[in-house]
Amino acid sequence: MNATMKHAPDDENEVHDVLTFTDPGNCVVTPVTQFPPEIALAVTDSLRGLVQDAHRSEAATKPDADGITRAQTFEEGDVYMLAAPYEAYEADRYLMDFYDVVDRDICSRMHLHTGLRFVRMMTGPDTRIRVSSLAPIRITDVPGVTRFVPETFEDDHPDVPEGHRRTRYNLVIPPNSWADMQVPRGVSHQFNAHGPHAVIDSVHPEESIETFRERMTGFKMMAQTIFLAEEQPASESCALS
């Protein structure tokens, strides 16, 4: 797994063929805990506010001395890098303020990353997160410890050529909940938030290693993403009942 994964290292919208793609592993979701609605709202709104403050900050919206722009925008939402990597520490950490896919009528695309990820998903009242992959998602369940079990279901992945089928594996993080997700390098995944109070707290343990491994010319977070669809689909493709 030391070979590069990208055809064009600096491309921020590289798309690989979904029909020939094979997941090298599986994502693992660990339900953590659930909160009363008022506590969940306070946590998610506070973190979302931090992200939006960053996007209004002149310092956070332009490259710093290391060439890193901390406030960025991804398909799923606005992002703020809380902790940047440096020479002696390859990891970084960022917060994402999710878009409400119903409000925007658009879903994020299935994608993979050139390095592994650790993600904590947090929801507030009237908000759920749909998590999807082209490989079955394993759920940690420790009797006497695990606080809840996410709903799971399968459907046909919508972003495939006509006449072909691929199974999409899904789970739903319920309102007022925290759940962790381990995403191995190169494993497909997709996040879509239904509701206004959703946040991701994500750690990238090999962020600067990826830059060298993929032979990028600079530190570009979106260039560490590879998509499995040409365009973002309408919200019906990631709907929840």
N, C-alpha and C positions, 0 to 999 in steps of 0.2 A: 504493500500500500504506500510505498514511498514515491511512486511515479506521480507526475503531474496529472491533474484531472481536466484542466482547461485546454482548449485548442488555441485560444487567444488570451494570454494571461491578464491583460488589462481590460478585457471586455466586461462591461457591467450589465450586459443583457444577453449573455451567451445561452443558447438553447440547445439541449441534447434531445435526441430522438426518444420519445417515451416508449415506443414499442420495443426497441432494442435494449433499453436500460434495465439493469438487474440490480436490485438492492444488495449490497454486500453484508447486510446485517439487519437488525431490528431496533426500532426505538423502544425505550422502556419508560413508562409513566408510573410515577409513585404518588398516589394521593397523600397529601400531607395533613390538612386539617380544614375545618369549616368554622366560620365566625357568625355571630349575630349580624344582621344586615347593617346596623349602624357602625359597627367596627370595620367590617369589610369596606364600606363606603369611605370611611375616614382614611383607611390605608391606601386604597386605589386612587382616590382623588388627590391625596397628598403626593403620591408618586407621579401621577399624570400631570399635576401642576408643576412638578420639578422639570419634567420633559418640556412642557410648554414655556416655562421660564427660560430654558436653554435656547429654545428656538426664537426667543425675543432678545437674546443676548448677543451683542456684537462680538464678544470674545469667543463664545461657543460656536458661532456660525462662520468663523473663518479659521484657516489653518493656524495651529500654534507653532511653537519653535521646532517641534518634531514633525510638522507637516500634517498633523491630525486635526480634522474638523470634528468636534465632539457632537454637534447637533446635526443630524442627518435625517433623511426621509427614506423609508423602505416601502415596499408594497403594502405591508400590513399596518403601517402607522409611522408616527414620528418617533425618532430615536435620540437618546442622549447617552453618550459614553461617560459613565461615572468614573471609571478607572481605565487609563490607557496603558498599553504595554510599553516596556522600555528594555534596554539592552540586557539587564539581568533578570527580567521577568516577562515571559512571553505571553501571558494571559491578559485579557481585558474583560470589562464588564459593562453592560449597557442596559438601560431601561427603554421599553417601548410602550408608547401610548397607542393602543390599538384603535384603528378606525372601526366604526360600526358598519359591517358589510351591507346590512339592510338599508341603512341611511344613505350610503354611497351607491348602492346597487352595483357593487363590483366585488369580486372575490380575489384573494391572492392566488398566485399560481403554485402548483406543486414544484418543489425545488430541492436542492441538496447543497451541501457546503463542502469546501475543500479542507475543512478541519472539523473536529468534533465540537459539539456544543453541549452546555448544561443550561437548561431553561426552567425557571419557576414561573408558572402561569397563575395569575391572581384575578379573581372576578369579584365584582360588587353586586348590588341588588339588580335584579332583572337583566342579568348579563350572563351569557354562556360563551364558551370558546369551543369551537369544533376543531379537533385535531385529526389530521388525515395522513395516510402514508400508502404507498404501493406495496408495502410489506406489512404483515400482521404486527400490531403494536402490543407488546407485552405489558401487563399491568401488575405491579407489585401489590401483593395482598398478604399481610402478616396478621394472622388471627390475634385479636386482642389489642392490636396497635393501629391498624388501618382504619381511618375514620369514615371513609365512604368509598364506593365503587362506581366509577364513571359508567354511564350508559355507553354501549358499543353497538355498532352496526356496520354492515357492508353495503356498498353500492357500486355501480359502474362508474369508473373514472370518466368524466365528461370530455376531457381534452385529449381525445385520441382520434385518429383518422376514421372516416366513415367506413363501416364494415369490420372494424376491429373492436375488441373489448379488453379492458384491464380492470381487475377488481381493485376498489379503493377501500381501505380499512379505516374506520372512523371511531372516535370516542368523543364524549361531550363532557367538558368540565362544567359542573353546575354553578349556579349563583353562589356568591359568598364563600368561595373555596380557594384553596391553594393546592396546586399539584406540580410536581417536578417531572421533567422529561430529560432523559439522556439520549442525545442524538449522535450516533457514531458518524465518523467521517464518511461522506458519500451516500448516506441513507436518506431516502426521499421523505419529505414531510411538508405539511401545509397547515397554517393557522388561520382561522377566520373567527372574528368576534361578533357575537350577536348581542348588541346592547352597548351602552356608552361607558361602562365601568370595567375595563379590562386592561391589564398591564402584564408585560413580561419583564422579568429580571433575568438576564442571560449572561453566562460566563463562557468565554472562548479561550480555552486553556492553551491554544497553540497559535494565536493570532499572528504574531510576527513570524513564526516558523512558516506559516502558509505563504506569506509574502515571498520568502526566499524559495520555498519548494515549488511554487507556481511560476517563479521567475517574473513576478510583477515589477514594474518600474517604480512603484511607490505604494504607500499604504492606502488601499482602497477597499473599504468594507464590502461594497456591493460587488466588487470583482471577485470576492470569495464565495459568491453564490452562482449556481448553475440552475437554470430553469428547465422544466420539462413541458412547457407549453409556450407558444409564440406570444399570446396575448392574455390579459386578465379577463376572465369570463364574467358574465352577469351574476348577480347574487343568487339566482335560482340554482346555480351549480353547486353552492355550498349551503343550501337552505337547511333549516331545522324546523321540525313540526312544532 
